[in-house]
């Protein structure tokens, strides 16, 4: 029987990704939406999560597609009400929030899924398997996009907890932590903050690799023209390049996966498996990299940013 689900936050990401993925999976029934400013045709629409919990006790799963700042309170209320919870990335404003939610899920015997949608790109398992049989020599992340195009007028990304350029950058870090056969950590960080903003518009990271590989990342929100979401790597036996955030994969110059995008379909399939088995998935390794980048970051001030 399909699991009934309520989707909280009906913005661009919900309409572009969550709603189509839910509709395409027979394990899910979208029964309710929560938004103060939008609605979804054909289902119950509520202004608050409390309205859902009171009026639709039959709904067992809550998916949160809202900014990270208010997410903790929503997730905590749902978990305490005995609901399974899916968290859009990043799973919270801080690691402490995430640890608390994980403990609440265990206490109430429900599933918590801290999602990293970029990990669910079709190319990631293929690249992970390829890399597992090789010794990494160099890895370079280049994640550059136009914030005005992807986050038009969204002031929350510039506020504490919004993460700034790490909002997209954490997608690259989620792939990195998935494909590497061993953990690495941030050793250096340079963060560029607009003079009128509380979060960075650009970042450069260096990683300490236990095998000595040269590993770095560059994130920038000022990219115009073609957008860049690439991870390039050289190994002792060939090279690979993941591009377009995971939609394309080249190995030794030959295209292996071309223009494939099933991230959210794969993500909701994973959530269905977790609910069926009574398990949770709360991997915080991408978030740890971001927290370390802020902790180690040398801060420089750049030009003011306005939408």
PyMOL commands that set and color helices and strands:
alter all, ss='L'
color gray80, all
select helices_A, chain A and resi 12-23+49-55+68-80+95-108+117-120+122-132+147-150+155-158+166-179+244-246+263-277+285-296
alter helices_A, ss='H'
color red, helices_A
select strands_A, chain A and resi 3-8+28-34+44-46+61-64+84-87+112-114+136-144+185-194+200-208+214-220+228-235+238-243+248-251+254-257+297-302
alter strands_A, ss='S'
color yellow, strands_A
deselect
rebuild
show_as cartoon
